[in-house]
């Protein structure tokens, strides 16, 4: 029993560390908005994202904020369910998603936009929280598709 809780603690510690790193990077670029690192293919700089993921902007800000908060509550419910079922990959995936979503929500509540900083010239601008969300979704999708035991929710 202690071994499983150790795994759960490590998962949460990793997600928390990634969350904190994202917050520190965001605060750094808010305080140093003209800083730029990197080259033509990949650089790191402050970019304000007033829209949804990947810059989509088709919701009213109040509606968008309400939708995000409701989604975080739903995801937190899935995380609790994963804990109850002791579904390791589900806990890892949902923890990454929830921590990433909360980091971006903090930005929206405090500044009215999400702070992005990774800029791939051929793709889009994003942040570590977006990466956490994407990896969390990939982990859960892979687990659901390929889990032979079907112990996931």
C-alpha positions, 0 to 999 in steps of 0.5 A: 500500500505504501508503494502505491502512495509513493508513486502517487506522491511522485506523480503529484510532485512532478506535476507541481514542479512543472506548474511552478516552473511554468509560473516562474517563467511566466513571471520572468517574462512579465517583468522582462517583456523585451527579453528574447532567447533563441533563433529563427526556428525556436525562440522564447519570448513574451506573447500575450494570448487573449484567445483560446488554445493556439490563439483561437478567439471566438468566445466572449471572455466571460463565457470563456472564463466560465467554461474553463472553470467548469472544465477544471472542475470536471477534470478534477472529478476525473482525477478523483475517480482515477485515485479511487480506482488507483489508475496510475496513468489516469492520475498522471494524465489528469494531474498534468491537465489540471495543473496546466489548466490552473496555471493558465487560469491564473493568468486569465484571472490576473492579467486577462490573457494567458502568458505564452513564451515558447515560439516555434516559427512553423507552428505556434506560441505556447507555454509549459502549461499547454505542454502539460495539458497536451501530454496529459491528454496523450497519456490518457488517450494512450492508456484508454486505447491500449490498456488491456486490463480496462481498469481505467474509468 
